[in-house]
Amino acid sequence: MTGTNRRSRTPYLWLGAGAITLGVGTALAGGSAVAHADSGQGGPAPHTSKQASAKPGAGHVPPPAAVARPAVVTSGHKPSAVSVPRTPAATEQAVADGINAAIQTLTGRPLVGNGADGTTNAQGMGTAGGAGGWLYGNGGAGGDSTAAGAVGGNGGSAGLFGSGGAGGTGGWGATGGTGGAGGVLYGNGGGGGAGGPTGAGGVGGNAIFVGTGGVGGAGGEVAQGGTGGRGGLFSGAGGAGGAGGVLGAGGAGGAAGLFGYQGAAGAAGGSPSIALTYTSSNGYSTVGVSIGGAPAAQVEVDTGSSGLIIPITQVNPSNIGQPTGKSGMIQYSDWGQFYYDVYSTSVDFGNGIISGPTNVGVVYKVEESTDGGVHWNPVDQSKWSDPQYDVNATMGVGVGSTDGLSSVIRALPTGLNEGFLMNEPAKQMTFGANPLPAVTSFPSWYTASLGVQITYGSASSGPTEITDDVVVDSGGVGGNVPQSTLPSTLSHLKPNDNLPVGTTISWYYGSTLLFTYTVTVDMYNAGNGPDIVNNDGANTGFQPFLQGPIYFSYSTDRGVTSFDYAPTVSA
């Protein structure tokens, strides 16, 4: 036929579809739906051509601007682009959001955008993070678990491009969540979640093609760190292993891709130690503990009692549950009465050292008497910290129990609950097995059998054996000795009298000297001097703790005390 050109087939439909897909993705990422479209015409521009009509005399109707059409071959003419008026930004964004929402509804993940973070559900379990967009987007972080035994939520995977989400923290005794995978073409794996107490760290997420593996999660106390994620198959380093919890090994590094290097192993956990603080004005040592997520409170470490007693003003009441139904009262002479309810909750010592649920006495009411105990009046909580009342927390770490309260150290996980070291010269308290060699050990520390020798002037007594009635007491301040153990030069002293300055007191286990010291003016100025009691037991006071480390073991019903230092004479 003459005067009319035949349409030729365009074998590029797949290319056009790919361009449309990429264009939609670009538009979504950039916030616009359509910016420019090629008319696809093979002949002259539609508004000038009269040859594009298949029939002579037919009216010319230009094709829609944004639709690619097969070309009409017209010799001697070049194709031209159709100029498209710009769509208002709000409309473009609405179109983009609509497309993204439709794909999210149909596939469970957006075309472009980050995945939603996981949450902690009503059962205390961390949910998984959402996947990132098909084309581009990071995976959401996994939710943290709070229930015992609940693994942390896994991190979400990325799309073609993006990083995997981090895993969530595990509950008590559970591992952290696994990090999400990196983008299929490019992206790093997400980090593994931290393990809960005694739980291993989560495994780092893998990179897929190009990217670095995720770092392994940190292990909980006594647990290993997580393994690092694998590097991209083509190129990428393996993720570093997670650090171990106290006493725990570090995690292994992740494997490398074709080009890359293996991730470094995680660091081993450190010593299960916390700061121990002594002040001469108090005459005892304290450590910091947190209960119910409250700021750390300084509590006295008392080897002469059992159970943790803490004012309600130093805990977070909303996070410790309800009272167990048990209660008690502590009376201080005839001036003060402290009433407490018992709660079952965990105790956080810091440095990743957390106990399991254990009974804690929470003081809710304080009463005072000004007439020798005849009448008792309530003390407002705002006054509890006044020196007059000194309502402070005490952590009794003795072997036995009192009114349902026992040492919270025994509620620590295996590996940390065997005993504890009080190393006052190093200002550290260490949990678990004795980290030092024992010099002298003996049964018990609350009902120990020890001998005492007292020297004053030219006379000395003993050593006099005191059977099953000596307390090695970090809460005993200056200590005391029975009247029956005094030498002849002090025979005039009575119970409640103080030993004079210059008196030397030496304590023995059998014939082995444990420690010795001489009474000074400074001791009495600080209120820490020893006194005399009736013949009903003795107390070492805090002096032996100032001279060296002492370890206390729960290995028997009565416990075992180990002096980890040789005796020296106090100046």
DRENLO-943114 format. One line per field, with one value per residue (C-alpha): x, y, z; residue in one letter. Coordinates in nm, 2 decimals. Layout:
N
xx: c(X,...)
yy: c(Y,...)
zz: c(Z,...)
aa: c(A,...)
END
This chain:
571
xx: c(0.00,0.11,0.09,0.06,0.34,0.29,0.34,0.64,0.65,0.87,1.03,1.10,0.80,1.00,1.23,0.93,0.79,1.12,1.15,0.80,0.88,1.21,1.03,0.77,1.03,1.23,0.91,0.82,1.17,1.18,0.82,0.68,0.46,0.55,0.81,0.85,0.74,0.86,0.58,0.74,0.65,0.87,0.75,0.74,0.58,0.20,0.10,0.27,0.22,-0.05,0.10,0.03,-0.34,-0.41,-0.69,-0.68,-0.88,-0.92,-0.89,-0.57,-0.59,-0.25,-0.18,-0.18,0.14,0.24,0.18,0.45,0.31,0.45,0.63,0.50,0.80,0.81,1.12,1.33,1.19,1.33,1.12,1.06,0.96,0.63,0.65,0.42,0.29,0.42,0.17,0.13,0.36,0.07,-0.09,0.24,0.29,-0.06,-0.01,0.32,0.17,-0.12,0.10,0.32,0.01,-0.14,0.19,0.21,-0.14,-0.09,0.26,0.30,0.59,0.62,0.78,1.00,1.05,1.18,1.01,0.83,1.01,0.89,0.73,0.70,0.36,0.13,0.30,0.64,0.77,0.95,0.80,1.00,1.08,0.91,1.08,1.21,1.07,1.10,1.32,1.48,1.44,1.60,1.45,1.28,1.44,1.32,1.13,1.28,1.15,1.08,0.94,1.17,1.28,1.15,1.39,1.43,1.25,1.44,1.54,1.36,1.53,1.61,1.49,1.71,1.91,1.93,2.05,1.89,1.72,1.89,1.76,1.58,1.70,1.62,1.43,1.58,1.78,1.70,1.91,1.89,1.71,1.89,1.98,1.80,1.96,2.10,1.97,1.97,2.20,2.37,2.34,2.48,2.33,2.17,2.33,2.23,2.03,2.18,2.11,1.90,2.06,2.24,2.13,2.37,2.39,2.19,2.35,2.43,2.24,2.40,2.48,2.35,2.56,2.77,2.79,2.92,2.77,2.60,2.78,2.69,2.49,2.64,2.60,2.42,2.60,2.80,2.69,2.87,2.84,2.66,2.83,2.89,2.69,2.83,2.97,2.82,2.87,3.06,3.22,3.20,3.37,3.21,3.06,3.25,3.15,2.96,3.12,3.06,2.89,3.08,3.27,3.14,3.33,3.32,3.13,3.30,3.34,3.13,3.26,3.38,3.25,3.45,3.63,3.66,3.79,3.65,3.50,3.70,3.60,3.42,3.59,3.55,3.35,3.53,3.55,3.21,3.31,3.15,3.27,3.29,3.30,3.41,3.37,3.51,3.22,2.99,3.23,3.10,3.12,2.84,2.76,2.52,2.20,1.90,1.55,1.26,1.47,1.52,1.85,2.12,2.11,2.40,2.34,2.54,2.71,2.64,2.79,2.62,2.26,2.05,1.83,1.80,1.60,1.55,1.33,1.05,1.19,1.49,1.30,1.06,0.74,0.56,0.81,0.83,0.49,0.27,0.37,0.40,0.19,0.49,0.59,0.81,0.95,1.30,1.34,1.64,1.66,1.37,1.38,1.29,1.07,1.10,0.80,0.85,0.66,0.82,0.84,0.97,1.19,1.53,1.83,2.06,2.42,2.55,2.82,2.56,2.51,2.14,1.98,1.67,1.35,1.42,1.26,1.33,1.20,1.07,1.03,0.70,0.67,0.90,0.80,1.00,0.97,1.10,0.99,1.17,0.93,0.61,0.46,0.54,0.49,0.52,0.81,0.73,0.92,1.07,1.27,1.39,1.73,1.79,2.09,1.85,1.67,1.92,1.67,1.93,1.93,2.11,2.21,2.25,2.47,2.48,2.42,2.08,1.75,1.54,1.16,1.17,1.46,1.80,2.11,2.02,2.36,2.23,1.97,2.24,2.29,2.52,2.88,2.81,2.61,2.87,3.01,3.16,3.49,3.51,3.83,3.82,4.19,4.11,3.76,3.59,3.33,3.35,3.09,3.14,3.44,3.73,3.95,4.25,4.44,4.31,4.57,4.35,4.00,3.75,3.39,3.11,3.13,2.81,2.88,3.25,3.48,3.78,4.02,4.10,4.40,4.39,4.70,4.72,5.03,5.23,4.95,4.80,4.51,4.46,4.42,4.07,3.86,3.50,3.31,3.04,2.97,3.19,3.06,3.30,3.09,3.13,2.83,2.98,3.16,3.41,3.33,3.33,3.49,3.35,3.45,3.59,3.86,4.02,4.37,4.44,4.53,4.17,3.98,3.81,3.62,3.25,3.01,2.94,3.28,3.53,3.87,4.13,4.36,4.67,4.49,4.60,4.34,4.45,4.22,4.31,4.18,4.33,4.70,4.69,4.69,4.42,4.46,4.57,4.52,4.58,4.30,4.37,4.22,4.10,3.88,3.70,3.68,3.50,3.28,3.44,3.61,3.56,3.37,3.30,3.00,2.87,3.01,2.77,2.97,3.20,3.22,3.53,3.39,3.51,3.89,3.98,3.82,4.04,4.35,4.29,4.05,3.81,3.61,3.28,3.15,2.79,2.93,2.80,2.50,2.71,2.94,3.31,3.53,3.87,4.12,4.31,4.59,4.86,4.83,5.01,5.03,4.82,5.01)
yy: c(0.00,0.35,0.66,0.45,0.30,-0.04,-0.05,-0.25,-0.47,-0.35,-0.65,-0.45,-0.50,-0.66,-0.36,-0.13,-0.32,-0.31,0.06,0.11,-0.10,0.09,0.41,0.34,0.25,0.56,0.77,0.61,0.67,1.03,1.11,1.16,0.94,1.06,1.31,1.25,0.99,0.90,0.89,0.59,0.73,0.65,0.93,1.31,1.47,1.40,1.77,1.82,1.48,1.42,1.09,0.89,0.84,0.50,0.64,0.96,1.24,1.08,1.32,1.31,1.21,1.22,0.92,0.95,1.11,0.86,0.53,0.37,0.27,0.08,0.30,0.39,0.39,0.71,0.75,1.05,1.16,1.13,1.05,1.33,1.32,1.44,1.71,1.62,1.89,1.83,1.68,1.87,1.73,1.64,1.43,1.26,1.17,1.04,0.82,0.69,0.62,0.44,0.21,0.14,0.07,-0.16,-0.36,-0.37,-0.51,-0.77,-0.89,-0.80,-0.56,-0.22,-0.16,0.11,0.18,0.04,-0.25,-0.18,-0.25,-0.54,-0.49,-0.67,-0.84,-0.90,-1.24,-1.06,-1.20,-0.99,-1.00,-1.01,-0.69,-0.63,-0.68,-0.38,-0.27,-0.50,-0.25,-0.06,-0.06,-0.17,-0.44,-0.35,-0.43,-0.73,-0.66,-0.72,-1.02,-0.98,-1.32,-1.59,-1.83,-1.61,-1.55,-1.20,-1.11,-1.16,-0.86,-0.81,-0.87,-0.59,-0.57,-0.56,-0.28,-0.21,-0.34,-0.61,-0.52,-0.59,-0.88,-0.81,-0.88,-1.22,-1.28,-1.46,-1.77,-1.70,-1.60,-1.28,-1.26,-1.32,-1.02,-0.98,-1.05,-0.77,-0.66,-0.93,-0.72,-0.50,-0.45,-0.55,-0.81,-0.68,-0.73,-1.01,-0.93,-0.94,-1.25,-1.23,-1.32,-1.66,-1.64,-1.65,-1.36,-1.37,-1.46,-1.17,-1.15,-1.26,-1.04,-1.19,-1.08,-0.78,-0.66,-0.72,-0.98,-0.85,-0.84,-1.12,-1.01,-0.98,-1.28,-1.25,-1.33,-1.65,-1.70,-1.69,-1.40,-1.46,-1.57,-1.30,-1.31,-1.43,-1.18,-1.14,-1.44,-1.23,-0.97,-0.89,-0.95,-1.17,-1.00,-0.98,-1.22,-1.08,-1.02,-1.28,-1.20,-1.22,-1.55,-1.62,-1.68,-1.44,-1.55,-1.67,-1.43,-1.48,-1.64,-1.42,-1.40,-1.47,-1.14,-1.04,-1.17,-1.36,-1.16,-1.12,-1.33,-1.15,-1.06,-1.29,-1.17,-1.00,-1.07,-1.09,-0.80,-0.48,-0.17,-0.20,0.13,0.19,0.50,0.54,0.76,0.46,0.19,-0.05,-0.12,-0.07,-0.18,-0.04,-0.24,-0.16,-0.30,-0.27,-0.05,0.22,0.41,0.21,0.25,0.20,-0.09,-0.21,-0.55,-0.73,-1.07,-1.08,-1.09,-1.24,-1.08,-0.75,-0.48,-0.16,0.15,0.18,0.52,0.34,0.10,0.13,0.00,-0.03,-0.29,-0.53,-0.68,-0.74,-0.84,-1.21,-1.18,-1.21,-0.91,-0.82,-0.56,-0.47,-0.29,-0.08,-0.07,0.14,0.42,0.28,0.03,-0.05,-0.23,-0.41,-0.62,-0.90,-0.89,-1.15,-0.96,-0.96,-0.76,-0.59,-0.55,-0.39,-0.52,-0.75,-0.94,-0.99,-1.23,-1.45,-1.37,-1.36,-1.23,-0.87,-0.68,-0.33,-0.09,0.09,0.24,0.38,0.47,0.64,0.66,0.94,0.79,0.46,0.26,0.35,0.54,0.51,0.78,0.75,0.92,1.08,0.93,1.27,1.24,0.89,1.00,1.24,1.12,1.11,0.81,0.68,0.45,0.29,-0.04,-0.34,-0.65,-0.94,-1.21,-1.46,-1.84,-1.87,-1.69,-1.45,-1.41,-1.57,-1.35,-1.50,-1.38,-1.25,-1.37,-1.72,-1.63,-1.55,-1.81,-2.11,-1.99,-1.68,-1.80,-2.02,-1.74,-1.39,-1.22,-0.89,-0.73,-0.40,-0.30,-0.35,-0.19,-0.49,-0.75,-1.06,-1.33,-1.70,-1.92,-1.78,-1.60,-1.60,-1.87,-1.91,-1.87,-1.99,-2.14,-2.24,-2.34,-2.08,-1.70,-1.64,-1.91,-1.96,-2.11,-1.87,-1.77,-1.41,-1.27,-0.92,-0.74,-0.42,-0.29,-0.58,-0.83,-1.06,-1.30,-1.63,-1.69,-1.78,-2.01,-1.89,-2.19,-2.16,-1.79,-1.56,-1.35,-1.24,-0.94,-0.67,-0.50,-0.52,-0.18,-0.18,-0.53,-0.65,-0.91,-1.09,-0.96,-1.30,-1.26,-0.95,-0.95,-0.85,-0.50,-0.45,-0.64,-0.33,-0.28,-0.37,-0.46,-0.16,-0.01,0.06,-0.09,0.17,0.31,0.10,-0.23,-0.50,-0.76,-1.08,-1.34,-1.70,-2.01,-2.28,-2.18,-1.99,-1.61,-1.46,-1.09,-0.85,-0.47,-0.21,0.03,0.39,0.74,0.76,0.46,0.62,0.96,0.77,0.58,0.25,0.14,-0.20,-0.25,-0.52,-0.75,-1.01,-1.36,-1.45,-1.43,-1.20,-1.00,-0.93,-0.59,-0.45,-0.45,-0.78,-0.65,-0.35,-0.56,-0.79,-0.99,-1.24,-1.50,-1.65,-1.98,-2.12,-2.47,-2.60,-2.53,-2.31,-2.18,-2.15,-1.84,-1.81,-1.54,-1.48,-1.28,-1.34,-1.15,-0.82,-0.61,-0.29,0.03)
zz: c(0.00,-0.07,0.16,0.48,0.69,0.86,1.24,1.34,1.66,1.94,2.12,2.43,2.65,2.93,2.93,2.95,3.25,3.42,3.37,3.51,3.82,3.87,3.81,4.07,4.32,4.25,4.27,4.61,4.74,4.62,4.71,4.36,4.14,3.78,3.68,3.30,3.05,2.70,2.44,2.27,1.92,1.63,1.41,1.44,1.74,1.75,1.74,1.40,1.23,0.98,0.86,1.17,1.09,0.94,0.73,0.51,0.66,1.01,1.30,1.50,1.86,2.05,2.27,2.66,2.77,3.04,2.86,2.65,2.31,2.01,1.76,1.41,1.17,0.97,0.76,0.81,1.15,1.50,1.81,2.06,2.43,2.55,2.81,3.11,3.34,3.70,3.94,4.27,4.55,4.78,4.50,4.42,4.78,4.81,4.51,4.65,4.99,4.83,4.62,4.93,5.14,4.88,4.86,5.24,5.26,4.99,5.09,5.45,5.38,5.20,4.87,5.02,5.39,5.72,5.89,6.22,6.55,6.75,7.09,7.43,7.43,7.73,7.80,7.83,7.50,7.25,6.90,6.58,6.39,6.06,5.73,5.54,5.20,4.90,4.71,5.00,5.38,5.70,5.91,6.24,6.57,6.77,7.09,7.43,7.64,8.01,8.09,8.22,7.94,7.66,7.38,7.25,6.93,6.61,6.40,6.07,5.73,5.49,5.13,4.82,4.99,5.37,5.70,5.91,6.24,6.58,6.79,7.12,7.47,7.61,7.94,8.24,8.13,7.76,7.46,7.28,6.94,6.62,6.41,6.08,5.74,5.54,5.20,4.92,4.70,4.96,5.34,5.67,5.91,6.23,6.57,6.79,7.10,7.45,7.65,7.96,8.29,8.23,7.87,7.57,7.33,7.01,6.68,6.45,6.13,5.80,5.51,5.18,4.88,4.98,5.34,5.69,5.92,6.24,6.57,6.82,7.12,7.46,7.69,8.03,8.35,8.33,7.97,7.63,7.38,7.06,6.73,6.47,6.15,5.82,5.57,5.22,4.99,4.74,4.97,5.33,5.67,5.93,6.23,6.56,6.83,7.13,7.46,7.73,8.06,8.38,8.39,8.03,7.71,7.42,7.10,6.79,6.50,6.19,5.86,5.58,5.22,4.91,4.97,5.33,5.67,5.96,6.24,6.56,6.86,7.14,7.46,7.76,8.05,8.33,8.70,8.89,9.11,9.22,9.41,9.79,9.98,10.34,10.54,10.88,10.99,10.94,11.03,10.76,10.39,10.13,9.78,9.53,9.44,9.23,9.30,9.06,8.82,9.08,9.09,9.27,9.65,9.88,10.12,10.42,10.38,10.71,10.76,11.10,10.98,10.70,10.44,10.25,10.43,10.23,10.27,10.02,9.93,9.77,9.54,9.25,9.40,9.07,8.94,9.23,9.23,9.53,9.89,9.95,10.27,10.50,10.71,11.00,11.24,11.35,11.68,11.76,12.14,12.29,12.03,11.69,11.52,11.14,10.98,10.65,10.40,10.21,9.82,9.58,9.33,9.17,9.29,9.04,9.17,8.85,8.62,8.47,8.80,8.87,9.12,9.05,9.24,9.61,9.92,10.01,10.31,10.21,10.50,10.47,10.82,11.09,11.44,11.72,12.09,12.31,12.64,12.65,12.44,12.62,12.33,11.96,11.70,11.32,11.14,10.81,10.51,10.43,10.75,10.71,10.57,10.87,11.08,11.38,11.22,10.97,10.79,10.56,10.37,10.52,10.32,10.56,10.39,10.67,10.62,10.79,10.75,10.96,10.93,10.58,10.46,10.36,10.18,9.83,9.71,9.73,9.46,9.21,8.93,8.98,8.95,9.15,9.45,9.62,9.83,9.83,9.89,10.08,9.98,10.15,10.07,9.70,9.74,9.57,9.65,9.43,9.39,9.33,9.42,9.62,9.37,9.61,9.80,10.15,10.43,10.72,10.70,10.98,11.01,11.03,11.07,11.28,11.54,11.50,11.77,11.81,12.08,12.19,12.37,12.53,12.63,12.83,13.00,13.14,13.15,12.88,12.89,12.72,12.44,12.57,12.36,12.29,12.16,11.89,11.98,11.78,11.49,11.22,11.17,10.90,11.06,11.41,11.39,11.68,11.81,12.16,12.40,12.70,13.05,13.14,12.88,13.03,13.18,13.54,13.44,13.31,13.57,13.70,13.37,13.35,13.06,12.83,12.92,12.64,12.63,12.68,12.41,12.38,12.44,12.19,12.08,11.90,11.75,11.69,11.53,11.75,11.77,11.44,11.47,11.24,11.30,11.57,11.63,11.89,12.00,11.90,11.98,11.61,11.66,11.94,11.76,11.48,11.72,11.63,11.95,12.11,12.42,12.69,12.71,12.95,12.91,12.62,12.30,12.11,11.79,11.59,11.46,11.13,11.21,11.03,10.71,10.70,10.72,10.42,10.21,10.37,10.18,10.30,10.16,10.17,10.11,10.45,10.67,10.90,10.62,10.60,10.66,10.49,10.58,10.25,10.42,10.68,11.01,11.07,11.38,11.36,11.42)
aa: c(M,T,G,T,N,R,R,S,R,T,P,Y,L,W,L,G,A,G,A,I,T,L,G,V,G,T,A,L,A,G,G,S,A,V,A,H,A,D,S,G,Q,G,G,P,A,P,H,T,S,K,Q,A,S,A,K,P,G,A,G,H,V,P,P,P,A,A,V,A,R,P,A,V,V,T,S,G,H,K,P,S,A,V,S,V,P,R,T,P,A,A,T,E,Q,A,V,A,D,G,I,N,A,A,I,Q,T,L,T,G,R,P,L,V,G,N,G,A,D,G,T,T,N,A,Q,G,M,G,T,A,G,G,A,G,G,W,L,Y,G,N,G,G,A,G,G,D,S,T,A,A,G,A,V,G,G,N,G,G,S,A,G,L,F,G,S,G,G,A,G,G,T,G,G,W,G,A,T,G,G,T,G,G,A,G,G,V,L,Y,G,N,G,G,G,G,G,A,G,G,P,T,G,A,G,G,V,G,G,N,A,I,F,V,G,T,G,G,V,G,G,A,G,G,E,V,A,Q,G,G,T,G,G,R,G,G,L,F,S,G,A,G,G,A,G,G,A,G,G,V,L,G,A,G,G,A,G,G,A,A,G,L,F,G,Y,Q,G,A,A,G,A,A,G,G,S,P,S,I,A,L,T,Y,T,S,S,N,G,Y,S,T,V,G,V,S,I,G,G,A,P,A,A,Q,V,E,V,D,T,G,S,S,G,L,I,I,P,I,T,Q,V,N,P,S,N,I,G,Q,P,T,G,K,S,G,M,I,Q,Y,S,D,W,G,Q,F,Y,Y,D,V,Y,S,T,S,V,D,F,G,N,G,I,I,S,G,P,T,N,V,G,V,V,Y,K,V,E,E,S,T,D,G,G,V,H,W,N,P,V,D,Q,S,K,W,S,D,P,Q,Y,D,V,N,A,T,M,G,V,G,V,G,S,T,D,G,L,S,S,V,I,R,A,L,P,T,G,L,N,E,G,F,L,M,N,E,P,A,K,Q,M,T,F,G,A,N,P,L,P,A,V,T,S,F,P,S,W,Y,T,A,S,L,G,V,Q,I,T,Y,G,S,A,S,S,G,P,T,E,I,T,D,D,V,V,V,D,S,G,G,V,G,G,N,V,P,Q,S,T,L,P,S,T,L,S,H,L,K,P,N,D,N,L,P,V,G,T,T,I,S,W,Y,Y,G,S,T,L,L,F,T,Y,T,V,T,V,D,M,Y,N,A,G,N,G,P,D,I,V,N,N,D,G,A,N,T,G,F,Q,P,F,L,Q,G,P,I,Y,F,S,Y,S,T,D,R,G,V,T,S,F,D,Y,A,P,T,V,S,A)
END
